[in-house]
Amino acid sequence: MKKNLILYGPPGTGKTWHTHLYAVAIIEECPLEALKAEDPAAVRARFTAYRQQGLIEFTTFHQSYSYEDFIEGIRPVIEDDGSETEGKLAYRVEDGVFKRFCQQAETETFAESLREELSMFAGIAVNPSPVIWKVSLAGTGDNPVRTECLANGHIRIGWDAYRKDITEETDFSAGGKSVLEAFIQKMQVGDIVVSCYSESMTDAVGIVTGEYEWHDEYPSHKRLRKVRWLVKDIRQDILELNNGIKMTLSTVYQLKNINLDDLIGIIRSHRPDSFPAPSEVRRQNRVFIIDEINRGNIAGIFGELITLIEPTKRLGAAEALKVRLPYSRAEFGVPDNVHILGTMNTADRSLTALDIALRRRFAFERVAPEPELLATMLLGDSGYTVADLLRTMNRRIAVLIDQEHCIGHAPFMKLPQGQVSADDLADIFRHAILPLLEEYFFEDWQKIRLVLNDQQKPETAHQFVVAADDDEDLFGPEFTPSGPGWKMNPAALGRMTSYVRIVDAAATCTEAEEADTAAKGTEAMDADGDAAAREQRSSRTFTPPESLAEAMRCNVSQVKEYKNNVFIRFSLGKYAVYDKETATKITNQIQFCRTLVASDPLFRNVTLPEDYNTYQSISAIMAVLHDRRP
């Protein structure tokens, strides 16, 4: 599989989920198709396990993502090293997420090299991200403490006057707080120690193998940690490796400019002749995932790494390359076993707008919508499926815009197998599909109607987007809008026929036909009598619901919106008026209607007799709203 790969495609096609499949396939070195045939839950569980092991890292690019977040940068910190500046603001070079991930890969290489090449050190445990410590053994140059430590496999430091246990009550007036905290608390088994022979030279490199100990048998330097020396009694100049920085007099501190690859070189150059020749170390693949990779400033985020990620420039390749980083001044390279996997939403930004350097270094693989995954989800008894619905809409979008703005299958994946309900589809269309179409077409409602096939549906009740009622009082008689206004028809969302006729304007669906028949008052016989009798029986038991959302899921034959109110005629001959802001039914509706008629000029010709009930009053108002014309 490619070292650098970007999965691109429209939204909702499962690009992020595909990164799980690709990552597991890369780590396990198995065919992608074999994983697709497995249980998705099992693959997801393995992905989670690999991520917990540090083999997978995940980040998301955005407009504010920077080089400092990705590679390294200067960050403000509060000093806590026990010096005179403790508690004050300071600035340190901190590693970014990608640099840390690559350093972990280097650690693995270091450990494998020890196991494979230096058999005499088998069994040594190296931390996943070991700290490299500088340690002075009783100062510089040859001395009895240094000789004893190298001979007996440990390191020793002083500050004996504070005795064995260091607590919060310890008075550090004589200094040494930061050194003791580093040696006792921060240094861990599996970390690396570099013995300081002079300000520019080391004489030994080892791995910490024991916890902090106190030994009274020594006359001085009683604090001890066991160490397995990898090389010792050498004289290796490391000034250049340490970025030209001389090692200071402080007994213990972290060497941040020297990396594990540098230490491997030192060990190889000084190991005894009896060591076997270096062998090719097989390393575990690792995957770094970048979601929404095209949303960040690629040139700014990657910086000089845009060259280092090339397969031929990776560490371990024939043309391996390192660069010196601008903040830490340390040399850095990208390990050969680190795969970079990105995702890109093509509806967010055109593929051609990407940095040409990025396009050249990444392979691209399109992730398209898969309507076939929805083939078992049925649209009522129409004979059509959700797969037909998605496929038809995408064909229209491809003609009106392009294929990169199609709709993915992901929003529909939560639907059950077999017949789906109009309520489930309404939820998806209301919160996912319709907002996406508005964004794609910049609220060009006529094109949205073309995608939804509204222009071919014979009845307004099944159209998602309908002509808005013109209000002659809105602009006055001097101005006439150049084109018709459009609005959403919420009632259409609750009818299965609305969705079926996206595919075929002449298609029918039993569930919707019964609602339409009741709404029109046409005669249709059933086992117990005609449609009028059936409607009359249902009408006696039906009460308009209190919630507007619930009302829109009922059999609705007409909806009229005016100002902040929604007037509804239900198919069973009942009426109600709702407040749009609270989405609840208005209390004392007959009084509301009388107040509206008396105060609004639009209803100046309407009379509500004293014997009119609520339904008659709302019906009279809806008749005026229906007849309004420019």
C-alpha positions as CSV (number, residue, x, y, z in Angstrom):
1,M,0.0,0.0,0.0
2,K,1.2,3.6,-0.7
3,K,3.2,5.3,2.0
4,N,1.1,8.5,1.5
5,L,-2.5,8.2,0.5
6,I,-5.5,10.5,0.5
7,L,-9.1,9.2,0.4
8,Y,-11.3,11.8,-1.3
9,G,-15.0,12.0,-2.2
10,P,-18.3,13.7,-1.4
11,P,-19.6,14.0,2.2
12,G,-21.2,11.0,3.7
13,T,-19.3,8.3,1.7
14,G,-17.6,6.8,4.8
15,K,-14.1,8.2,4.2
16,T,-13.3,8.3,7.9
17,W,-14.6,4.7,8.3
18,H,-12.4,3.6,5.4
19,T,-9.4,5.0,7.2
20,H,-10.0,2.4,9.9
21,L,-10.0,-0.4,7.3
22,Y,-6.9,1.0,5.6
23,A,-5.0,1.4,8.9
24,V,-5.8,-2.1,10.1
25,A,-4.8,-3.5,6.6
26,I,-1.5,-1.6,6.7
27,I,-0.6,-2.7,10.2
28,E,-1.7,-6.4,9.7
29,E,-0.3,-6.3,6.1
30,C,-3.5,-8.0,4.8
31,P,-5.6,-7.4,1.7
32,L,-8.2,-4.6,2.1
33,E,-11.0,-6.7,0.5
34,A,-10.5,-9.4,3.2
35,L,-11.2,-6.8,5.9
36,K,-14.2,-5.5,4.1
37,A,-15.7,-9.0,4.3
38,E,-15.2,-9.1,8.1
39,D,-17.6,-8.0,10.8
40,P,-17.2,-4.1,11.0
41,A,-17.4,-4.3,14.8
42,A,-14.4,-6.6,14.9
43,V,-12.3,-4.4,12.6
44,R,-13.2,-1.3,14.7
45,A,-12.1,-3.1,17.9
46,R,-8.7,-4.0,16.4
47,F,-8.4,-0.4,15.2
48,T,-9.0,0.9,18.7
49,A,-6.5,-1.6,20.2
50,Y,-3.8,-0.6,17.7
51,R,-4.4,3.0,18.5
52,Q,-4.1,2.3,22.3
53,Q,-0.8,0.6,21.5
54,G,0.5,3.7,19.8
55,L,0.6,2.3,16.3
56,I,-2.1,4.6,15.0
57,E,-2.5,8.4,15.6
58,F,-5.3,10.6,14.5
59,T,-5.7,14.4,14.0
60,T,-7.9,16.8,12.1
61,F,-6.7,19.7,10.1
62,H,-8.5,23.0,10.3
63,Q,-7.9,26.7,9.4
64,S,-6.0,27.4,12.6
65,Y,-3.9,24.2,12.6
66,S,-0.2,25.1,12.3
67,Y,3.4,23.9,11.9
68,E,3.8,24.3,15.7
69,D,0.9,21.8,16.3
70,F,2.2,19.3,13.8
71,I,6.0,19.4,14.0
72,E,7.3,21.6,16.8
73,G,6.9,25.1,18.2
74,I,7.7,27.4,21.1
75,R,5.1,27.1,23.9
76,P,4.7,29.1,27.1
77,V,5.2,27.1,30.4
78,I,5.5,27.9,34.1
79,E,8.9,27.0,35.5
80,D,8.9,24.3,38.2
81,D,12.5,23.2,38.3
82,G,13.3,24.6,41.8
83,S,15.5,27.3,40.5
84,E,15.2,31.0,41.2
85,T,12.9,31.4,38.3
86,E,10.4,28.8,39.6
87,G,6.8,29.9,39.1
88,K,7.7,32.4,36.3
89,L,6.6,32.3,32.7
90,A,9.1,30.7,30.3
91,Y,9.2,29.4,26.8
92,R,10.2,26.0,25.6
93,V,10.3,24.1,22.4
94,E,7.5,21.5,22.4
95,D,7.1,18.6,20.0
96,G,4.0,18.5,17.7
97,V,1.8,15.4,17.3
98,F,3.5,14.1,14.1
99,K,7.0,14.6,15.4
100,R,6.2,12.7,18.6
101,F,4.6,9.9,16.5
102,C,7.8,9.6,14.4
103,Q,10.0,9.6,17.5
104,Q,8.0,6.7,18.8
105,A,8.7,4.8,15.6
106,E,12.4,5.6,16.1
107,T,12.2,4.2,19.6
108,E,10.8,0.9,18.1
109,T,13.8,0.9,15.7
110,F,16.2,1.5,18.5
111,A,14.7,-1.4,20.6
112,E,14.6,-3.8,17.6
113,S,18.2,-2.9,16.8
114,L,19.3,-3.8,20.3
115,R,17.4,-7.1,20.2
116,E,18.5,-8.1,16.7
117,E,22.0,-6.7,16.5
118,L,23.3,-6.7,20.1
119,S,22.3,-10.1,21.3
120,M,24.2,-9.7,24.5
121,F,21.6,-7.1,25.6
122,A,18.6,-9.3,24.9
123,G,15.7,-8.6,27.4
124,I,16.4,-4.9,27.8
125,A,13.1,-3.0,28.1
126,V,13.1,0.4,26.4
127,N,10.3,2.9,27.0
128,P,7.8,3.6,24.2
129,S,9.1,7.3,24.3
130,P,12.3,7.2,26.3
131,V,13.8,10.4,27.6
132,I,17.5,10.8,27.0
133,W,19.3,12.1,30.1
134,K,22.7,13.6,30.6
135,V,24.3,12.4,33.8
136,S,27.6,13.7,35.4
137,L,29.3,11.0,37.4
138,A,31.1,13.1,40.1
139,G,32.0,15.8,37.6
140,T,34.1,15.5,34.4
141,G,37.2,13.5,33.6
142,D,38.4,10.3,35.2
143,N,37.5,9.8,38.9
144,P,36.8,6.9,41.3
145,V,33.0,7.3,41.2
146,R,32.9,7.1,37.3
147,T,35.2,4.1,37.4
148,E,33.0,2.3,39.9
149,C,29.8,3.1,38.1
150,L,31.0,1.8,34.7
151,A,32.4,-1.3,36.3
152,N,29.3,-2.2,38.3
153,G,26.4,-1.1,36.0
154,H,24.8,1.9,37.7
155,I,24.9,5.6,38.0
156,R,25.4,7.6,41.2
157,I,24.8,11.2,42.2
158,G,25.3,13.2,45.4
159,W,23.4,15.8,47.5
160,D,23.8,13.3,50.3
161,A,23.1,16.0,53.0
162,Y,19.3,15.8,52.2
163,R,19.4,12.1,53.1
164,K,17.4,9.3,51.4
165,D,13.9,10.6,51.3
166,I,13.0,13.8,49.6
167,T,9.6,15.3,50.6
168,E,7.6,18.5,50.2
169,E,9.1,19.6,53.5
170,T,12.7,19.3,52.3
171,D,14.6,22.6,52.5
172,F,16.5,23.0,49.2
173,S,18.2,26.2,50.3
174,A,21.5,24.6,49.2
175,G,20.2,23.9,45.7
176,G,19.7,20.6,43.9
177,K,15.9,20.4,43.8
178,S,15.6,20.1,40.0
179,V,18.4,17.5,39.9
180,L,17.0,15.3,42.6
181,E,13.4,15.5,41.1
182,A,14.8,14.5,37.7
183,F,16.8,11.6,39.2
184,I,14.3,10.3,41.7
185,Q,10.9,11.1,40.2
186,K,11.1,11.9,36.4
187,M,13.7,9.4,35.3
188,Q,12.0,6.1,34.4
189,V,13.1,2.5,33.9
190,G,13.7,2.2,30.1
191,D,15.0,5.7,29.7
192,I,18.5,6.4,28.1
193,V,21.4,7.9,30.0
194,V,24.5,9.5,28.4
195,S,27.5,9.9,30.7
196,C,29.2,13.3,30.5
197,Y,33.0,13.0,30.3
198,S,33.5,16.6,29.3
199,E,31.4,19.5,28.1
200,S,31.4,18.1,24.6
201,M,32.2,14.4,25.1
202,T,30.5,11.2,26.4
203,D,32.2,8.1,27.6
204,A,29.2,5.8,28.0
205,V,25.6,5.2,26.9
206,G,23.2,3.0,28.8
207,I,19.6,2.1,29.6
208,V,18.1,2.6,33.1
209,T,17.1,-0.7,34.5
210,G,16.3,0.0,38.1
211,E,14.4,2.4,40.4
212,Y,16.0,4.9,42.7
213,E,18.1,3.4,45.6
214,W,20.0,4.8,48.6
215,H,23.3,3.1,49.5
216,D,25.0,4.0,52.8
217,E,28.0,1.9,52.1
218,Y,29.4,4.5,49.8
219,P,31.3,7.4,51.4
220,S,29.6,9.9,49.0
221,H,27.2,9.9,46.0
222,K,24.9,7.5,47.8
223,R,21.9,7.9,45.4
224,L,22.0,5.2,42.8
225,R,20.1,3.7,39.8
226,K,21.0,0.5,38.0
227,V,22.0,0.9,34.4
228,R,22.8,-1.6,31.6
229,W,25.7,0.0,29.7
230,L,25.4,-0.4,26.0
231,V,28.8,1.1,25.3
232,K,31.4,2.4,27.9
233,D,35.0,3.6,28.2
234,I,34.6,5.5,24.9
235,R,35.5,9.0,24.0
236,Q,32.8,10.3,21.6
237,D,32.4,14.0,20.7
238,I,28.7,14.8,20.6
239,L,28.8,18.6,20.4
240,E,27.6,18.6,16.8
241,L,24.8,16.1,17.6
242,N,23.8,18.3,20.5
243,N,23.3,21.2,18.0
244,G,26.6,22.8,19.1
245,I,25.4,23.2,22.7
246,K,27.9,22.3,25.4
247,M,26.8,20.1,28.3
248,T,26.5,22.2,31.4
249,L,27.6,21.5,35.0
250,S,24.1,20.5,36.2
251,T,24.3,16.8,37.3
252,V,21.1,15.5,35.6
253,Y,18.9,17.0,32.8
254,Q,17.2,16.0,29.6
255,L,19.2,16.1,26.3
256,K,16.5,17.2,23.8
257,N,18.7,17.7,20.8
258,I,20.0,14.2,20.5
259,N,17.7,11.5,19.2
260,L,17.7,7.7,19.2
261,D,19.1,7.4,15.7
262,D,22.2,9.3,16.8
263,L,22.7,6.9,19.7
264,I,22.3,3.9,17.4
265,G,25.2,5.3,15.4
266,I,27.4,5.8,18.5
267,I,26.7,2.2,19.7
268,R,27.4,0.7,16.3
269,S,30.7,2.6,15.9
270,H,32.0,1.6,19.4
271,R,30.7,-1.9,19.9
272,P,33.2,-4.8,20.3
273,D,34.3,-6.7,17.2
274,S,32.6,-9.8,18.6
275,F,29.1,-8.2,17.9
276,P,27.4,-9.6,14.9
277,A,27.1,-7.5,11.8
278,P,24.0,-5.2,11.6
279,S,21.0,-7.1,10.2
280,E,17.9,-5.8,8.5
281,V,15.4,-5.0,11.3
282,R,11.7,-5.7,10.4
283,R,9.7,-2.9,11.9
284,Q,6.0,-2.7,12.7
285,N,4.0,-0.5,10.3
286,R,2.4,2.6,11.8
287,V,-0.4,4.8,10.5
288,F,-0.8,8.6,11.0
289,I,-4.4,9.6,10.0
290,I,-5.2,13.2,9.0
291,D,-8.9,13.9,8.7
292,E,-10.0,16.8,6.5
293,I,-6.4,17.3,5.2
294,N,-7.4,19.9,2.6
295,R,-8.9,22.2,5.3
296,G,-5.5,23.2,6.6
297,N,-2.7,25.3,5.0
298,I,-0.7,22.3,3.8
299,A,2.5,24.3,2.9
300,G,2.5,26.0,6.3
301,I,1.7,22.8,8.3
302,F,4.2,20.4,6.7
303,G,6.9,22.9,6.1
304,E,10.2,21.2,5.2
305,L,8.5,17.8,5.8
306,I,6.9,18.0,2.4
307,T,10.2,16.7,1.1
308,L,10.8,14.2,3.9
309,I,7.6,12.3,3.4
310,E,8.6,11.2,0.0
311,P,9.1,7.4,0.1
312,T,12.6,7.7,-1.4
313,K,13.6,10.2,1.3
314,R,12.4,8.3,4.3
315,L,14.8,7.0,7.0
316,G,16.0,3.6,5.9
317,A,15.6,4.3,2.2
318,A,18.5,4.6,-0.2
319,E,18.1,8.4,-0.5
320,A,17.3,8.9,3.2
321,L,17.2,12.6,4.1
322,K,17.2,14.6,7.4
323,V,16.6,18.3,7.9
324,R,17.5,20.5,10.8
325,L,14.3,21.8,12.4
326,P,14.0,25.6,12.9
327,Y,13.1,25.7,16.7
328,S,15.0,22.8,18.3
329,R,17.8,22.9,15.7
330,A,17.7,19.1,15.9
331,E,17.9,16.9,12.8
332,F,14.7,15.1,11.9
333,G,13.6,12.5,9.4
334,V,10.4,10.5,8.7
335,P,10.8,6.8,9.4
336,D,10.1,4.4,6.5
337,N,7.4,2.5,8.5
338,V,5.2,5.5,9.0
339,H,2.2,5.6,6.6
340,I,0.3,8.9,6.2
341,L,-3.4,8.5,5.5
342,G,-5.6,11.5,4.8
343,T,-9.2,12.2,4.0
344,M,-10.6,15.0,1.9
345,N,-14.2,16.2,1.3
346,T,-14.3,17.2,-2.3
347,A,-17.5,19.3,-1.7
348,D,-15.5,21.5,0.7
349,R,-12.8,22.5,-1.7
350,S,-11.9,21.4,-5.3
351,L,-9.2,18.8,-5.7
352,T,-7.4,21.1,-8.2
353,A,-7.0,23.8,-5.5
354,L,-4.6,21.7,-3.4
355,D,-1.0,22.5,-3.2
356,I,0.8,21.0,-6.2
357,A,3.6,19.7,-3.9
358,L,1.0,17.8,-1.9
359,R,-0.6,16.3,-5.0
360,R,2.7,15.1,-6.2
361,R,3.6,13.3,-3.0
362,F,0.3,11.7,-2.3
363,A,-1.6,9.0,-4.1
364,F,-5.4,9.7,-4.4
365,E,-8.2,7.2,-4.2
366,R,-11.8,8.1,-4.6
367,V,-14.4,7.0,-2.1
368,A,-17.8,7.1,-4.0
369,P,-21.4,6.8,-2.6
370,E,-22.5,3.1,-2.4
371,P,-26.2,3.0,-3.0
372,E,-26.1,-0.8,-3.2
373,L,-25.7,-0.8,0.6
374,L,-29.3,0.5,0.8
375,A,-30.9,-2.0,-1.6
376,T,-32.7,-3.9,1.2
377,M,-34.4,-0.7,2.5
378,L,-37.9,-0.5,0.9
379,L,-39.9,2.7,0.2
380,G,-43.3,1.3,1.3
381,D,-44.9,-1.0,-1.2
382,S,-43.9,1.1,-4.2
383,G,-41.3,-1.4,-5.5
384,Y,-38.5,1.1,-5.1
385,T,-35.7,1.2,-2.5
386,V,-33.7,3.8,-0.7
387,A,-30.8,2.8,-3.1
388,D,-33.0,3.9,-6.0
389,L,-33.7,7.1,-4.2
390,L,-30.1,8.0,-3.6
391,R,-28.9,6.9,-7.0
392,T,-31.5,9.0,-8.8
393,M,-30.8,12.2,-6.7
394,N,-27.0,11.7,-7.3
395,R,-27.5,11.4,-11.1
396,R,-29.3,14.7,-11.1
397,I,-26.7,16.4,-8.9
398,A,-23.9,15.2,-11.2
399,V,-25.6,16.8,-14.2
400,L,-26.4,20.1,-12.3
401,I,-23.0,20.4,-10.6
402,D,-20.6,17.5,-10.7
403,Q,-20.0,14.1,-9.2
404,E,-17.9,15.5,-6.3
405,H,-21.0,17.1,-4.9
406,C,-23.1,13.9,-4.7
407,I,-24.8,12.7,-1.5
408,G,-23.1,9.9,0.4
409,H,-24.9,6.8,1.7
410,A,-23.9,7.4,5.3
411,P,-27.0,9.4,6.4
412,F,-29.2,6.5,5.4
413,M,-27.2,3.7,7.0
414,K,-29.2,3.9,10.3
415,L,-32.4,2.9,8.5
416,P,-33.8,-0.6,9.2
417,Q,-33.9,-3.4,6.7
418,G,-37.2,-4.0,5.0
419,Q,-39.9,-1.2,4.8
420,V,-38.7,2.1,6.2
421,S,-41.1,4.7,7.6
422,A,-41.8,8.2,6.3
423,D,-40.9,9.5,9.8
424,D,-37.4,8.0,9.6
425,L,-36.9,9.5,6.1
426,A,-38.3,12.8,7.2
427,D,-35.7,13.0,10.0
428,I,-32.8,12.3,7.5
429,F,-34.1,14.8,4.9
430,R,-34.9,17.5,7.4
431,H,-31.5,17.5,9.2
432,A,-29.1,16.1,6.5
433,I,-30.2,16.1,2.9
434,L,-32.1,19.3,2.5
435,P,-29.5,21.5,4.3
436,L,-26.8,19.9,2.1
437,L,-28.7,20.7,-1.0
438,E,-29.2,24.3,0.1
439,E,-25.5,24.6,0.5
440,Y,-24.7,22.9,-2.8
441,F,-27.0,25.1,-4.8
442,F,-26.7,28.3,-2.8
443,E,-30.4,28.2,-2.0
444,D,-31.3,28.0,-5.7
445,W,-34.7,26.4,-5.0
446,Q,-35.6,25.7,-8.6
447,K,-32.5,23.4,-8.9
448,I,-33.3,21.8,-5.6
449,R,-36.7,21.1,-6.9
450,L,-35.1,19.4,-9.9
451,V,-33.0,17.1,-7.7
452,L,-36.2,16.2,-5.7
453,N,-38.3,15.9,-8.9
454,D,-40.8,18.3,-7.4
455,Q,-41.4,19.9,-10.9
456,Q,-42.8,16.6,-12.1
457,K,-44.9,15.6,-9.1
458,P,-48.6,16.1,-10.1
459,E,-49.7,17.2,-6.6
460,T,-48.4,20.0,-4.4
461,A,-48.9,17.8,-1.3
462,H,-45.9,15.6,-2.4
463,Q,-43.5,18.5,-3.3
464,F,-40.8,19.3,-0.8
465,V,-40.3,22.8,-2.2
466,V,-43.5,24.8,-3.2
467,A,-44.2,28.3,-4.4
468,A,-44.5,30.7,-1.4
469,D,-47.8,32.6,-1.0
470,D,-47.2,36.2,-2.2
471,D,-48.0,39.0,0.3
472,E,-49.2,42.1,-1.5
473,D,-48.6,44.1,1.6
474,L,-45.0,43.1,1.9
475,F,-43.5,45.5,-0.6
476,G,-46.5,47.5,-1.8
477,P,-48.1,47.8,-5.2
478,E,-45.1,49.6,-6.8
479,F,-42.8,46.6,-6.6
480,T,-43.4,43.1,-8.0
481,P,-40.8,40.4,-7.4
482,S,-39.1,39.2,-10.6
483,G,-39.7,35.6,-9.8
484,P,-41.7,33.4,-7.6
485,G,-40.7,32.8,-4.0
486,W,-40.2,29.3,-2.6
487,K,-40.6,27.7,0.7
488,M,-40.4,24.3,2.3
489,N,-43.5,22.1,2.5
490,P,-43.1,20.3,5.9
491,A,-46.2,18.2,5.3
492,A,-44.5,16.5,2.3
493,L,-41.8,15.1,4.6
494,G,-44.4,12.9,6.4
495,R,-45.7,11.2,3.2
496,M,-44.0,8.2,1.7
497,T,-45.2,9.1,-1.8
498,S,-43.1,12.3,-1.6
499,Y,-40.0,10.1,-1.5
500,V,-41.2,7.5,-4.0
501,R,-41.9,10.2,-6.6
502,I,-38.4,11.5,-6.4
503,V,-37.6,8.4,-8.3
504,D,-40.7,8.2,-10.4
505,A,-43.3,11.0,-10.6
506,A,-46.0,8.5,-11.6
507,A,-45.2,5.9,-8.9
508,T,-47.8,5.1,-6.1
509,C,-47.6,4.0,-2.5
510,T,-50.5,2.6,-0.6
511,E,-49.8,4.4,2.6
512,A,-49.8,7.8,0.9
513,E,-52.8,7.0,-1.4
514,E,-55.0,6.4,1.7
515,A,-54.0,9.8,3.1
516,D,-54.5,11.5,-0.2
517,T,-58.0,9.9,-0.7
518,A,-59.1,11.1,2.7
519,A,-57.8,14.6,2.0
520,K,-59.6,14.9,-1.3
521,G,-62.8,13.4,0.0
522,T,-63.0,11.0,-3.0
523,E,-64.9,7.7,-2.6
524,A,-62.9,4.5,-2.0
525,M,-64.5,1.5,-0.6
526,D,-63.0,-0.8,2.0
527,A,-64.3,-3.8,3.9
528,D,-66.4,-1.7,6.3
529,G,-67.9,0.9,4.0
530,D,-66.9,3.9,1.9
531,A,-64.2,6.5,2.5
532,A,-66.6,9.1,3.8
533,A,-67.8,6.8,6.5
534,R,-64.3,5.8,7.4
535,E,-63.2,9.4,7.7
536,Q,-66.3,10.2,9.8
537,R,-65.5,7.4,12.2
538,S,-61.8,8.5,12.5
539,S,-62.8,12.2,12.8
540,R,-64.8,11.5,16.0
541,T,-61.7,10.2,17.8
542,F,-59.1,12.6,16.4
543,T,-57.9,15.7,18.3
544,P,-55.2,18.0,16.8
545,P,-52.0,17.4,18.8
546,E,-50.4,20.0,21.0
547,S,-47.0,19.9,19.3
548,L,-46.4,21.3,15.8
549,A,-43.9,18.6,15.0
550,E,-46.4,15.9,16.0
551,A,-49.1,17.7,14.0
552,M,-47.0,17.6,10.8
553,R,-46.7,13.8,11.1
554,C,-50.5,13.4,11.0
555,N,-52.5,13.2,7.8
556,V,-52.4,16.9,6.7
557,S,-54.2,18.2,3.7
558,Q,-53.3,21.9,3.8
559,V,-50.8,24.1,5.6
560,K,-50.7,27.9,5.5
561,E,-48.1,30.1,7.3
562,Y,-48.8,33.7,8.1
563,K,-46.5,35.9,10.1
564,N,-45.5,33.8,13.2
565,N,-48.4,31.3,12.9
566,V,-49.0,28.0,11.1
567,F,-52.6,27.1,10.2
568,I,-53.3,23.4,9.5
569,R,-56.2,21.5,8.0
570,F,-56.1,17.8,8.8
571,S,-57.4,15.2,6.4
572,L,-60.1,14.3,8.9
573,G,-61.8,17.7,8.7
574,K,-60.2,19.2,11.8
575,Y,-58.2,22.5,12.1
576,A,-55.6,23.9,14.4
577,V,-53.3,27.0,14.5
578,Y,-49.8,26.8,16.0
579,D,-47.2,29.3,17.2
580,K,-44.0,28.8,15.1
581,E,-41.7,30.2,17.8
582,T,-42.9,27.8,20.5
583,A,-43.9,25.1,18.1
584,T,-47.1,24.5,20.2
585,K,-50.8,24.8,19.6
586,I,-52.2,28.2,20.5
587,T,-54.6,28.2,23.4
588,N,-58.1,29.7,23.1
589,Q,-57.9,29.4,19.3
590,I,-61.3,30.9,18.5
591,Q,-60.4,34.1,20.5
592,F,-57.1,34.2,18.6
593,C,-58.9,34.1,15.3
594,R,-61.3,36.9,16.2
595,T,-58.5,39.1,17.4
596,L,-56.5,38.5,14.2
597,V,-59.5,39.2,11.9
598,A,-60.2,42.4,13.8
599,S,-56.6,43.8,13.8
600,D,-55.1,42.7,10.5
601,P,-56.1,44.5,7.3
602,L,-55.6,41.3,5.2
603,F,-58.9,40.0,6.8
604,R,-60.9,43.2,6.5
605,N,-63.6,41.4,4.4
606,V,-63.8,38.4,6.8
607,T,-66.7,38.0,9.2
608,L,-66.8,35.5,12.0
609,P,-70.4,35.0,13.2
610,E,-70.9,34.5,17.0
611,D,-72.0,30.9,16.4
612,Y,-68.8,30.0,14.5
613,N,-66.7,27.3,16.2
614,T,-62.9,27.0,16.2
615,Y,-62.7,24.9,13.1
616,Q,-65.0,27.3,11.1
617,S,-63.0,30.3,12.2
618,I,-59.7,28.8,11.2
619,S,-61.2,27.6,7.9
620,A,-62.3,31.1,7.0
621,I,-58.8,32.5,7.7
622,M,-57.1,29.8,5.7
623,A,-59.5,30.5,2.7
624,V,-58.2,34.1,2.6
625,L,-54.6,33.0,2.9
626,H,-55.1,30.5,0.0
627,D,-56.7,33.2,-2.3
628,R,-54.0,35.8,-1.8
629,R,-52.4,36.9,-5.1
630,P,-49.8,39.6,-6.0
